[in-house]
Amino acid sequence: MAVTDASLLASVDARTKLAGSNKMEILLFSLGTRETFGINVFKVREVSQTPKITKTPNMPFGVHGVLSLRGNIIPVISLAKFINPDATGLSLDTMIVTEFNRSTQAFLVDSVDRIIRVDWDKVRAPENMMSSGSAQHLITAITELEDGKLVSILDVEQILASVIGETRIPDLPSAQVDPEHYAFFVDDSVVARKEITNVLEKIGVKFQQATNGREAWERLQLLASRNWGDGESLHDNLKLILVDAEMPEMDGYVLTRLIKSDPRFAGIPVIMHSSLSSNANRAMGSSVGVDAYVAKFDPMVLAESLIPFLQH
């Protein structure tokens, strides 16, 4: 039985304590198919019955209309349209209001179920497990319930980008760095990786990348274990590490804590780049030692945040 929005989103303080524990909470919901979907609770502002939606002309694909929420006009997006474009006959009487990427939007769903708590190391990248969904490219991770049922965690950033369009990369200042210096970044979102790549290329910085926290930690340890020449160290080449907050297998908080506790990375700044831009998330980043926190998705802000660290 679906739970009410009051019980669904209680105890926010308790959820913030998950940072650094390598656990996440997922809101489970249905889109009218046999598959179970999920979204990180940190992105969810509220769950409610769908109010009256105003249809507007020339709406992008997947946008059901707009509604007024506490004085703000927000888009209402039908997730089912992205998973199954031919979906018809769904009730869509439940909406999940989300807040990420410095924007608020509502997602129409068939029904919500409950919140589950899972270890990030039980959350796998989709290529590592089979999903029955027809929109594999919109699934950022998969986990498994106790009864063996799979949960597909949607890449809502990618869905939002397809609705509002990808962020245009403006002219960016060049970073005055040595050609051998490079940055390392990790993000499980295709949209985010593309933007970070574009920004680093525009400011003229080489980079290496990973797609989840565990892969990032393995690659960083390989870099740190290299045999450096006389008078050289990892710090002379790797100028900064950019981490996402929520990632399969190991979240950005645990990754940051590992980096900060390893003396081989001493002095190399760690910057958290996340769609979770609330003060609570910034505080969680600070608690594990990040040197800066940058909200997605603003290429100019990202460039201006990275350049001082790169030129240090």
C-alpha positions as CSV (number, residue, x, y, z in Angstrom):
1,M,0.0,0.0,0.0
2,A,1.3,3.4,-0.9
3,V,2.3,5.6,2.0
4,T,1.2,9.1,2.6
5,D,3.5,12.1,1.8
6,A,3.6,13.0,5.5
7,S,5.1,9.7,6.6
8,L,7.1,9.4,3.3
9,L,9.3,12.5,3.9
10,A,9.6,12.6,7.6
11,S,12.9,12.7,9.5
12,V,15.0,14.8,7.2
13,D,17.6,15.1,9.9
14,A,17.9,11.4,10.1
15,R,18.6,11.2,6.4
16,T,21.3,13.8,6.5
17,K,23.2,11.5,8.8
18,L,23.6,9.0,6.0
19,A,26.4,11.1,4.5
20,G,29.7,9.2,4.7
21,S,27.9,6.0,5.7
22,N,27.8,4.8,2.1
23,K,24.1,4.4,2.4
24,M,21.3,6.0,0.5
25,E,17.5,6.1,0.7
26,I,15.4,5.5,-2.4
27,L,11.8,6.4,-2.9
28,L,10.2,3.5,-4.9
29,F,7.5,4.2,-7.4
30,S,5.7,2.6,-10.4
31,L,5.0,3.9,-13.9
32,G,2.3,1.5,-14.6
33,T,4.5,-1.4,-15.7
34,R,5.9,-4.4,-13.9
35,E,9.2,-2.6,-13.3
36,T,9.9,-0.8,-10.0
37,F,11.7,2.5,-10.3
38,G,13.5,4.6,-7.7
39,I,14.8,8.1,-7.0
40,N,17.2,9.3,-4.3
41,V,15.2,10.7,-1.5
42,F,17.6,13.7,-1.2
43,K,16.1,15.0,-4.5
44,V,12.5,14.7,-3.3
45,R,10.8,17.7,-1.8
46,E,7.3,16.3,-1.4
47,V,4.9,13.7,-2.7
48,S,1.2,14.5,-3.2
49,Q,-1.9,13.9,-5.3
50,T,-1.7,15.6,-8.6
51,P,-3.5,19.0,-8.6
52,K,-5.0,20.7,-11.7
53,I,-2.4,21.0,-14.4
54,T,-2.5,23.8,-17.0
55,K,-1.8,22.7,-20.5
56,T,0.4,25.1,-22.5
57,P,1.1,25.2,-26.3
58,N,4.3,23.9,-27.8
59,M,5.3,21.9,-24.8
60,P,8.5,19.8,-25.0
61,F,8.2,16.0,-25.3
62,G,7.2,14.5,-21.9
63,V,5.9,17.8,-20.4
64,H,2.3,17.3,-19.3
65,G,1.8,21.0,-18.5
66,V,2.6,23.4,-15.7
67,L,1.2,24.1,-12.2
68,S,1.5,26.7,-9.6
69,L,3.2,25.5,-6.4
70,R,3.4,28.0,-3.6
71,G,3.5,30.9,-6.0
72,N,6.0,29.3,-8.4
73,I,5.2,27.9,-11.8
74,I,6.9,24.6,-12.3
75,P,6.8,22.1,-15.2
76,V,5.0,18.8,-14.8
77,I,6.9,15.9,-16.5
78,S,5.4,12.5,-17.3
79,L,8.1,10.0,-16.5
80,A,6.2,7.2,-18.3
81,K,6.5,9.0,-21.6
82,F,10.3,8.6,-21.4
83,I,10.2,5.0,-20.3
84,N,7.4,4.0,-22.7
85,P,6.4,6.7,-25.2
86,D,3.3,4.7,-26.2
87,A,2.1,4.5,-22.6
88,T,-1.6,5.3,-22.3
89,G,-4.3,4.8,-19.7
90,L,-2.2,5.5,-16.7
91,S,-3.8,7.3,-13.7
92,L,-0.9,9.7,-13.1
93,D,-2.7,11.0,-10.1
94,T,0.5,11.0,-8.0
95,M,3.3,13.5,-8.4
96,I,6.8,13.6,-6.9
97,V,8.1,17.2,-6.6
98,T,11.8,17.3,-6.9
99,E,14.5,19.8,-6.3
100,F,17.9,19.5,-8.0
101,N,20.1,21.3,-10.5
102,R,18.9,24.5,-8.9
103,S,15.4,23.9,-10.2
104,T,12.0,22.5,-9.0
105,Q,9.8,20.2,-11.1
106,A,7.1,17.7,-10.6
107,F,7.2,14.1,-12.0
108,L,3.9,12.3,-12.7
109,V,4.0,8.7,-11.6
110,D,1.4,5.9,-11.4
111,S,1.9,5.3,-7.7
112,V,4.5,5.5,-4.9
113,D,5.4,2.6,-2.7
114,R,7.8,3.2,0.1
115,I,11.3,4.3,1.0
116,I,14.1,1.8,1.3
117,R,17.6,2.2,2.7
118,V,20.4,0.5,0.7
119,D,24.2,0.4,0.8
120,W,25.8,2.2,-2.1
121,D,27.9,-0.9,-2.7
122,K,24.7,-2.8,-3.5
123,V,23.8,-0.2,-6.1
124,R,25.3,-1.2,-9.5
125,A,25.8,0.6,-12.7
126,P,23.2,-0.7,-15.3
127,E,25.8,-2.4,-17.5
128,N,26.6,-4.7,-14.7
129,M,23.0,-6.0,-14.3
130,M,20.1,-6.7,-16.6
131,S,17.1,-4.4,-16.5
132,S,13.8,-5.2,-18.0
133,G,13.1,-1.6,-18.9
134,S,12.9,-0.3,-22.4
135,A,14.8,2.9,-21.7
136,Q,18.1,1.5,-20.5
137,H,20.0,4.8,-21.3
138,L,17.8,6.6,-18.8
139,I,18.7,4.3,-15.9
140,T,21.7,5.4,-14.0
141,A,21.9,2.5,-11.5
142,I,20.2,-0.7,-10.4
143,T,19.7,-2.3,-7.0
144,E,17.9,-5.4,-5.7
145,L,15.2,-5.7,-3.1
146,E,15.3,-8.5,-0.5
147,D,12.8,-10.5,-2.5
148,G,15.1,-10.4,-5.5
149,K,13.1,-7.7,-7.4
150,L,15.2,-5.2,-9.3
151,V,14.8,-1.4,-8.8
152,S,15.9,0.9,-11.7
153,I,17.1,4.2,-10.4
154,L,16.3,6.8,-13.1
155,D,18.8,9.4,-14.4
156,V,16.4,12.3,-13.7
157,E,19.2,14.8,-14.6
158,Q,19.3,13.4,-18.1
159,I,15.5,13.4,-18.4
160,L,15.4,17.0,-17.2
161,A,18.1,18.0,-19.7
162,S,16.1,16.4,-22.5
163,V,13.1,18.6,-21.5
164,I,14.8,21.9,-21.1
165,G,17.7,21.3,-23.4
166,E,21.4,20.8,-22.7
167,T,23.3,23.7,-21.0
168,R,25.1,25.9,-23.6
169,I,28.8,26.1,-22.8
170,P,29.7,29.8,-22.9
171,D,33.1,31.3,-23.7
172,L,35.3,30.4,-20.7
173,P,38.6,31.8,-19.5
174,S,41.7,29.7,-20.0
175,A,43.4,28.1,-17.1
176,Q,47.1,29.0,-17.1
177,V,48.4,25.6,-16.2
178,D,51.3,23.4,-17.2
179,P,50.5,21.1,-20.2
180,E,51.3,18.1,-18.1
181,H,48.9,19.0,-15.3
182,Y,45.5,17.4,-15.2
183,A,42.3,17.0,-13.3
184,F,40.4,13.9,-12.3
185,F,36.6,13.8,-12.2
186,V,34.0,11.2,-11.4
187,D,30.3,11.3,-12.2
188,D,27.7,8.6,-13.0
189,S,25.5,11.0,-15.0
190,V,26.1,11.0,-18.8
191,V,24.9,14.6,-18.9
192,A,27.2,15.7,-16.2
193,R,30.3,14.0,-17.7
194,K,29.6,15.6,-21.0
195,E,29.4,19.1,-19.4
196,I,32.5,18.6,-17.3
197,T,34.4,17.4,-20.3
198,N,33.4,20.4,-22.3
199,V,34.3,22.8,-19.5
200,L,37.8,21.2,-19.0
201,E,38.5,21.2,-22.7
202,K,37.4,24.8,-23.1
203,I,39.6,26.0,-20.2
204,G,42.5,23.9,-21.6
205,V,43.0,21.3,-18.9
206,K,43.7,17.6,-19.5
207,F,41.7,15.1,-17.5
208,Q,41.0,11.6,-16.5
209,Q,37.6,10.3,-15.5
210,A,35.6,7.6,-13.9
211,T,31.9,6.7,-13.8
212,N,31.4,5.7,-10.1
213,G,33.0,6.1,-6.8
214,R,34.6,2.7,-6.6
215,E,36.1,2.9,-10.0
216,A,37.4,6.4,-9.2
217,W,39.1,5.1,-6.0
218,E,40.7,2.2,-7.8
219,R,42.1,4.5,-10.6
220,L,43.3,7.1,-8.1
221,Q,45.2,4.5,-6.1
222,L,46.9,3.3,-9.3
223,L,47.9,6.9,-10.0
224,A,49.2,7.3,-6.5
225,S,51.2,4.1,-6.6
226,R,53.2,5.1,-9.7
227,N,56.9,5.3,-9.5
228,W,57.6,9.1,-9.8
229,G,60.9,10.5,-10.9
230,D,63.3,12.4,-8.7
231,G,61.7,15.3,-7.0
232,E,58.3,14.5,-8.5
233,S,55.1,13.5,-6.8
234,L,51.4,12.9,-7.6
235,H,50.7,16.4,-6.5
236,D,52.9,17.8,-9.2
237,N,50.7,16.4,-11.9
238,L,47.2,15.8,-10.5
239,K,45.9,19.3,-9.6
240,L,42.4,18.6,-8.4
241,I,39.7,15.9,-7.9
242,L,36.1,16.6,-8.8
243,V,33.6,14.2,-7.3
244,D,29.8,13.7,-7.6
245,A,27.9,13.2,-4.4
246,E,25.6,10.3,-5.3
247,M,27.1,7.4,-7.3
248,P,26.7,3.7,-7.6
249,E,29.0,1.4,-5.5
250,M,30.6,4.2,-3.5
251,D,29.2,7.7,-2.9
252,G,31.2,10.9,-3.1
253,Y,31.2,11.4,0.6
254,V,33.0,8.1,1.3
255,L,35.3,8.6,-1.7
256,T,36.3,12.0,-0.3
257,R,36.9,10.6,3.1
258,L,39.2,7.9,1.6
259,I,41.1,10.5,-0.4
260,K,41.5,12.8,2.6
261,S,42.7,10.0,4.8
262,D,45.4,8.9,2.4
263,P,48.6,10.9,2.8
264,R,49.6,10.4,-0.9
265,F,46.8,12.8,-1.8
266,A,47.8,15.4,0.8
267,G,47.4,18.9,-0.6
268,I,45.3,17.8,-3.7
269,P,41.9,19.6,-3.4
270,V,38.7,17.7,-3.6
271,I,35.7,19.6,-5.1
272,M,32.2,18.2,-4.8
273,H,30.0,18.8,-7.9
274,S,26.4,17.9,-7.2
275,S,22.8,18.4,-8.2
276,L,22.0,18.3,-4.5
277,S,22.7,21.9,-3.8
278,S,20.9,22.5,-0.4
279,N,22.8,23.8,2.6
280,A,22.4,20.4,4.3
281,N,24.3,18.7,1.4
282,R,27.0,21.4,1.5
283,A,27.4,20.8,5.2
284,M,27.7,17.1,4.6
285,G,30.4,17.8,2.0
286,S,32.3,20.0,4.5
287,S,32.0,17.2,7.2
288,V,34.1,14.8,5.0
289,G,36.6,17.5,4.1
290,V,35.7,18.7,0.6
291,D,37.6,21.9,-0.3
292,A,34.7,23.4,-2.3
293,Y,31.2,22.6,-3.3
294,V,29.8,23.5,-6.7
295,A,26.2,23.0,-7.7
296,K,25.3,21.5,-11.1
297,F,24.8,22.6,-13.9
298,D,26.4,26.0,-14.6
299,P,29.5,25.8,-16.8
300,M,30.7,29.3,-16.0
301,V,30.5,28.7,-12.2
302,L,32.2,25.4,-12.6
303,A,35.0,26.9,-14.6
304,E,35.4,29.8,-12.2
305,S,35.5,27.4,-9.2
306,L,38.1,25.0,-10.8
307,I,40.6,27.5,-12.2
308,P,42.0,28.9,-8.9
309,F,42.6,25.3,-7.7
310,L,44.2,24.4,-11.0
311,Q,46.5,27.4,-11.0
312,H,47.5,27.0,-7.4
